[in-house]
Amino acid sequence: MLELIEAGNAWLNGLVWGWPTIGLLLGTGILLTIVTRAAQFRYLGFALREVLGKLTQKGQGRGSVSPFQAVATALASTVGVGNIAGVGTAIAIGGPGALFWLWVSGLLGMCTKFAEIVIALHYREADAAGVMRGGAMYTLKNGLGLPWLGTIFAGLVSLAAFGIGNMVQANSVADSLRATFGVAPPLTGVLLALVTAAVILGGIRRIGEVAEILVPAMALFYLGGALVILGRHVTEIPAALGLVFDGAFSGTAATGGFAGATVMMALRYGVARGLFSNEAGLGSAPMVHAAAQTDHPVRQGLYGIFEVFVDTLLVCTSSGLVILVTGAWDSGETGAALSGQAFSIGLPGTWGNIVVTTSLVLFAFSTVIGWSYYGETGIVYLFGARAAVPYRLVWLLFIYLGAVGSLHLIWDVADTLNGLMAIPNLISVLASLPLLLQLQREFFGKRGS
């Protein structure tokens, strides 16, 4: 029976993360780039000034967290294991050219994330406890008159969260700590659950307070390690970039432990892993951005541009270049093991393992606390604010189960559910294009842009 379920999900997962969905996500990014007149490029400087210039300021308007706490919580969810393992998988299967297509998905995803956040902020509403809630489910219900589709999206979110945002992350932490420091998985499960409880039982305000400190610290730590390696291999960077661009358009010949990749493999795995990492188009981040204190939906949408910029163009690019300049890419390793080997080659002594293990633990923990709010938002939409605390308690139990369990099937099913979120979310975005353009003109018109 289990084998039948695995086979069925593998077939469905191939469809969900196959060419149709990739084409839909890329096509949406291209369409949004055209109709917004390349908002992600025109307003990138504005977005950087808006975020970095107001790190400690509260926003104006209704909301539960500051604008930066919202983007930090969203980054907590997107800057995760995928930035380490996902990039390694993309290059191991698609070759160096996959990194180019990962950049493409990031550049288009910046506009998609901008659009879905703007629309979510417009249709957000307060729940019975006074917390501002938003996301594709509220857009589908309040804006498009499709509450049944909103219910489907909310169900997908609340279920997918237990896999991709909880058990998979806990399992990655347990495996990493066991391999590097010999820590028993049950102990990891208990400690991770306790630390998570101290954060999520305080609701979105405490999650935001932790995220605004944790996310910058962990990102700077990982990027710092990567920059040291790139500095030590600075003369190899031009050749690495040559591999990226050559592999993106002509494929990569077999060499060393590498089996060789076609252009189609580079495109598929680069785009798929990029989208999986930054989650643009999946509808996750708008749920936490909807809780932000802001005076206009477009202002918070600019934080979405910044979010994908950091996740894909900074963190994922750093991972990819480290893998290439150290020569680890054709070693035969894949996923997190490939990234770990690259950092071990690039840094002296045991520093490579320490950087990767510490980063993986912090990235995974941040994803656990961020995705807890996404799943909670889905369950609150379905059953009301009274369901929030029970959901958090169940969330803690599943952290332990994830740390001590074997998760191959759970990873696959969660991956499928996560991808399925894109369909109702993109319907909500594409059907709201007139609203998006109206809000964009309204916001930037006042500023003469």
C-alpha positions, -999 to +999 in steps of 0.1 A: +000+000+000+028+024+010+046+017-023+013+025-042+010+058-023+046+067-031+042+059-068+010+079-070+025+109-053+057+107-074+035+109-105+015+139-091+046+156-079+061+153-114+030+172-126+030+198-098+067+207-101+069+199-139+067+220-169+031+231-166+035+247-132+069+260-140+055+276-171+026+290-152+048+306-126+073+320-151+045+331-174+029+350-145+062+366-136+067+377-172+031+390-175+034+409-142+067+424-152+052+437-184+019+451-170+037+467-140+064+481-163+091+461-146+083+472-110+110+450-096+137+469-115+122+504-115+115+504-077+144+482-064+163+512-052+131+526-036+125+492-020+161+490-006+158+525+009+123+517+023+135+485+041+170+494+051+161+530+060+133+520+084+146+490+102+136+501+136+105+522+127+069+511+133+046+514+103+015+535+101-019+518+100-035+487+113-014+456+119+003+434+145+040+437+135+063+464+120+069+463+082+105+450+088+093+423+113+069+411+086+096+408+059+120+392+084+094+366+093+088+360+056+125+357+050+127+333+080+104+310+061+121+313+027+158+315+037+159+278+047+173+244+039+165+251+002+191+278+000+217+252+010+203+218-002+182+232-030+210+250-048+232+220-044+205+198-060+199+222-089+236+223-098+242+185-092+214+176-116+212+206-139+248+216-140+263+251-134+238+265-160+210+259-134+223+289-115+215+312-144+179+300-146+177+303-108+185+340-113+159+343-139+133+328-116+144+352-089+142+383-111+107+374-122+097+362-087+105+397-073+076+411-093+053+381-085+060+385-048+054+423-051+020+417-067+007+390-044+016+410-013-001+442-026-033+423-034-033+404+000-029+437+019-059+452+001-082+423+011-069+416+046-092+416+076-090+413+114-099+379+130-119+376+162-087+381+182-079+413+164-050+399+144-048+411+108-051+381+085-046+380+047-035+359+018-050+342-013-079+327+007-091+362+017-086+375-018-106+347-032-134+352-007-135+389-003-124+400-038-134+373-063-164+357-046-148+323-046-148+312-009-147+275-019-114+280-036-102+300-006-111+271+015-090+247-007-060+271-005-063+273+033-065+236+036-034+231+014-015+257+035-024+242+069-014+207+057+017+215+037+030+235+066+034+203+087+057+188+061+078+215+044+077+239+073+079+216+102+089+179+100+113+182+071+131+211+088+133+192+121+146+161+104+173+182+086+184+197+119+184+163+137+205+147+108+229+175+107+235+177+145+239+139+146+264+138+118+285+168+130+282+167+168+268+133+176+236+147+191+208+121+194+177+129+173+152+126+202+172+152+222+172+175+192+135+170+188+128+179+224+151+210+224+138+222+191+102+219+202+109+238+235+127+266+218+100+269+192+073+269+219+090+299+235+085+318+202+053+307+186+031+305+217+035+343+219+018+346+185+028+367+155+042+396+176+068+374+193+076+356+160+082+390+145+104+402+174+126+370+171+127+371+133+139+407+131+170+397+151+176+361+140+172+365+102+198+393+097+222+375+120+220+341+103+221+356+068+252+377+076+269+346+092+263+324+061+271+352+036+302+360+056+315+324+053+306+324+016+324+357+010+356+345+027+356+315+003+349+336-027+377+360-016+401+331-014+391+319-048+386+352-065+406+343-095+382+313-102+351+335-102+353+345-139+357+309-149+328+299-127+305+325-143+316+312-177+304+278-167+271+293-156+264+311-188+277+284-211+258+257-193+226+277-194+225+278-232+246+248-243+244+223-215+273+209-195+295+180-206+303+152-183+334+157-162+347+142-130+318+128-110+293+148-130+270+130-154+264+159-178+233+181-182+212+194-210+199+230-214+164+217-205+178+201-173+195+233-163+164+253-170+140+230-152+160+224-120+173+260-118+138+275-121+121+248-099+147+251-071+146+289-073+109+290-071+110+265-042+134+286-024+119+321-028+083+308-028+072+336-052+038+326-066+030+300-039+011+325-018+030+319+015+047+352+023+015+374+017+000+358+048+026+373+072+029+406+052-008+410+057-001+414+095+022+444+089+015+480+100+014+500+068-004+529+053-006+514+018-005+479+002+021+489-023+045+501+004+045+466+019+047+451-016+081+467-020+093+446+010+085+416-012+109+428-038+136+431-012+127+396+002+133+377-031+164+399-038+180+387-005+168+350-007+177+343-044+201+369-056+222+370-024+220+338-004+213+313-033+239+329-055+265+327-027+258+290-023+260+284-060+293+303-066+309+286-036+300+252-051+315+262-084+347+280-074+358+252-051+353+226-078+329+206-057+301+207-083+314+177-102+323+156-071+292+134-074+276+148-042+242+164-042+220+186-020+232+197+014+262+173+012+274+191-019+272+225-003+288+211+028+317+197+008+322+230-010+324+249+023+348+223+037+371+228+007+369+265+009+374+271+046+403+259+067+400+232+093+365+224+105+352+259+098+334+247+067+314+221+085+307+246+114+294+273+090+271+249+071+258+230+101+251+262+121+235+279+091+214+248+084+202+246+120+194+284+121+178+284+086+156+254+095+146+268+129+136+301+113+115+282+087+097+263+115+086+295+133+077+313+101+057+285+086+039+279+119+022+313+112+013+303+077-003+271+088-021+289+116-035+315+092-049+286+071-065+269+101-079+302+114-095+309+080-112+274+082-122+273+119-118+308+134-094+324+158-101+298+185-082+272+165-049+292+166-036+279+200-045+242+195-027+244+161+004+257+177+004+229+203+000+202+176+028+220+156+052+214+186+044+177+187+051+173+150+085+189+154+095+160+177+080+135+153+099+150+124+132+149+143+130+112+151+112+099+120+120+088+085+106+114+062+110+104+025+073+101+019+064+131+040+089+152+021+074+142-012+038+147-001+046+181+014+065+191-017+034+183-037+010+202-014+033+231-014+033+232-052-004+229-054-008+261-034+004+280-065-028+273-085-054+291-064-029+317-055-021+326-091-058+327-099-062+353-071-033+373-085-042+372-122-078+380-116-068+410-095-045+426-121-068+458-125-067+463-087-029+459-087-024+485-114-049+509-097-030+506-064+004+510-081-007+542-099-023+555-067+009+550-046+035+561-070+013+588-086+014+607-053+053+606-055+056+616-091+071+582-101 
